[in-house]
Amino acid sequence: MPEPRFRTLALLPIVLFIPSLVSFAVSEPGVVWPEYSGVFFHLAILFLVARMDAPQWAKAAGYSWIALDVLTGILSINDVPYEITWPVRLGGHVFAGLWIAVSSVHARSVAIRVVGVLTGVWLGAFSFVADVAPEEALYPAGLLIVVWFGLLAVRYEQDQRRRGTQNSISVP
């Protein structure tokens, strides 16, 4: 079976994340339907973690983010209180920030590096101030991650191939 194109793998999380982003603006607190698309969004990122150039420890951080965010999504779907799921999700965002920033630094594209580092730092750092910052302060990171995935779809594979460092790990 042929390996999926990197571009497709980078666009899939955008498509799956859009319903969650929209829900932030239109849903009542406590609504769980966005958690379903959120779980699939995070599972789709597994393929990117495997394919992007990054040290193994950074990839481990990416996988940890996915595991924790899938866990919190399933906990939320099963009526576990927000007061429990939110701090777990924030812990996962620390790992997300590490993976996004470090894998971005290894990209050839300056735009991917800049947007990725900004996204990673914003997402991870928010976890350390979430007890005093409003949750809305995290929203720009959600928009930035969509831009980052878009940049990956457009630039990453061709730039890495030109550099000669395309990761040879196959997609499961």
Legacy VTK file of the C-alpha trace (Angstrom):
# vtk DataFile Version 3.0
C-alpha trace
ASCII
DATASET POLYDATA
POINTS 172 float
0.000 0.000 0.000
1.449 3.395 -0.924
2.361 5.780 1.855
-0.014 8.770 2.186
1.372 12.072 0.934
2.672 14.358 3.641
0.429 17.151 2.347
-2.666 15.027 2.980
-1.438 14.155 6.464
-0.940 17.850 7.276
-4.346 18.902 5.917
-6.315 16.205 7.751
-5.827 17.732 11.234
-7.041 21.096 9.926
-10.260 19.541 8.645
-10.767 17.688 11.925
-9.921 20.691 14.134
-12.248 23.215 12.478
-15.406 21.872 14.227
-13.648 22.222 17.581
-12.562 25.791 16.797
-16.083 26.721 15.752
-17.468 25.195 18.935
-15.354 27.569 21.053
-17.334 30.460 19.574
-20.844 29.017 19.428
-21.277 26.289 22.056
-22.400 26.481 25.619
-19.798 25.450 28.207
-19.841 21.736 28.898
-20.976 20.650 25.422
-19.145 17.433 24.512
-19.744 17.108 20.743
-16.495 18.948 19.886
-14.566 16.313 21.837
-15.326 13.731 19.149
-13.663 15.722 16.379
-10.915 16.654 18.842
-10.078 13.001 19.460
-9.863 12.324 15.726
-7.839 15.523 15.224
-5.236 14.323 17.696
-5.139 10.804 16.282
-4.481 12.251 12.812
-1.409 14.015 14.195
0.186 10.625 14.986
1.179 10.362 11.325
2.855 13.770 11.337
4.832 13.034 14.480
6.152 9.899 12.808
7.052 11.643 9.553
8.531 14.961 10.677
12.222 15.459 11.334
12.821 15.812 15.059
14.891 14.148 17.773
13.341 11.033 19.282
12.707 12.793 22.600
10.708 15.489 20.779
8.704 12.837 18.956
8.041 11.196 22.338
6.677 14.550 23.509
4.395 14.645 20.444
3.092 11.164 21.154
2.588 12.091 24.829
0.534 15.123 23.792
-1.677 12.985 21.632
-2.144 10.371 24.358
-3.082 12.954 26.979
-5.414 14.932 24.722
-7.170 11.789 23.476
-7.506 10.733 27.117
-9.067 14.057 28.100
-11.419 13.954 25.121
-12.671 10.496 26.069
-12.916 11.509 29.727
-15.023 14.525 28.729
-17.271 12.423 26.507
-17.843 10.171 29.509
-18.872 13.043 31.792
-15.680 13.404 33.813
-15.774 16.936 35.246
-13.954 19.759 33.506
-12.037 20.499 36.720
-10.287 17.148 36.244
-9.899 17.064 32.458
-8.647 20.627 31.962
-5.407 20.296 33.972
-4.647 16.969 32.244
-5.154 18.631 28.864
-2.867 21.489 29.882
-0.190 18.967 30.831
-0.488 17.500 27.346
-0.110 20.969 25.872
3.340 21.260 27.441
4.353 18.197 25.409
2.587 19.620 22.336
4.526 22.836 22.637
7.814 20.962 22.859
7.109 18.800 19.823
5.743 21.638 17.681
8.619 24.003 18.491
11.414 21.438 18.141
10.093 19.830 14.963
9.618 23.318 13.505
13.227 24.247 14.227
14.242 21.253 12.099
12.176 22.487 9.127
13.864 24.252 6.242
11.092 26.831 5.752
11.529 30.013 7.777
7.739 30.450 7.934
7.294 26.970 9.430
10.063 27.649 11.942
8.680 31.017 13.042
5.005 30.010 13.219
5.873 26.640 14.772
8.061 28.058 17.518
5.489 30.768 18.293
2.691 28.172 18.363
4.663 25.745 20.496
5.752 28.358 23.012
2.254 29.848 23.267
0.576 26.462 23.667
3.076 25.100 26.183
3.583 28.296 28.187
-0.154 28.869 28.630
-0.260 25.735 30.783
1.932 27.464 33.354
-0.304 30.535 33.629
-3.708 28.894 33.095
-4.613 29.313 36.763
-4.512 33.123 36.390
-5.037 33.702 32.647
-8.455 33.535 31.017
-9.019 30.469 28.855
-9.601 32.790 25.898
-5.873 33.609 25.988
-5.289 30.108 24.585
-7.453 30.708 21.481
-4.722 32.343 19.371
-2.677 29.150 19.745
-5.596 27.271 18.169
-5.527 29.576 15.166
-1.734 29.434 14.971
-1.740 25.644 14.911
-4.117 25.680 11.945
-1.752 28.074 10.138
1.191 25.828 11.075
-0.513 22.720 9.659
-1.314 24.695 6.515
2.324 25.719 6.148
3.366 22.107 6.650
0.991 21.041 3.888
2.320 23.624 1.461
6.042 23.752 2.235
7.393 20.997 4.470
7.782 17.979 2.206
9.267 19.786 -0.777
11.609 21.843 1.422
12.819 18.802 3.344
13.327 16.828 0.140
15.391 19.686 -1.274
17.454 19.653 1.898
17.814 15.891 1.616
16.590 15.136 5.118
13.177 13.678 4.454
12.426 11.358 7.335
12.333 7.765 6.177
10.046 6.488 8.915
7.057 4.872 7.266
3.519 5.589 8.278
1.850 2.664 10.051
LINES 1 173
172 0 1 2 3 4 5 6 7 8 9 10 11 12 13 14 15 16 17 18 19 20 21 22 23 24 25 26 27 28 29 30 31 32 33 34 35 36 37 38 39 40 41 42 43 44 45 46 47 48 49 50 51 52 53 54 55 56 57 58 59 60 61 62 63 64 65 66 67 68 69 70 71 72 73 74 75 76 77 78 79 80 81 82 83 84 85 86 87 88 89 90 91 92 93 94 95 96 97 98 99 100 101 102 103 104 105 106 107 108 109 110 111 112 113 114 115 116 117 118 119 120 121 122 123 124 125 126 127 128 129 130 131 132 133 134 135 136 137 138 139 140 141 142 143 144 145 146 147 148 149 150 151 152 153 154 155 156 157 158 159 160 161 162 163 164 165 166 167 168 169 170 171
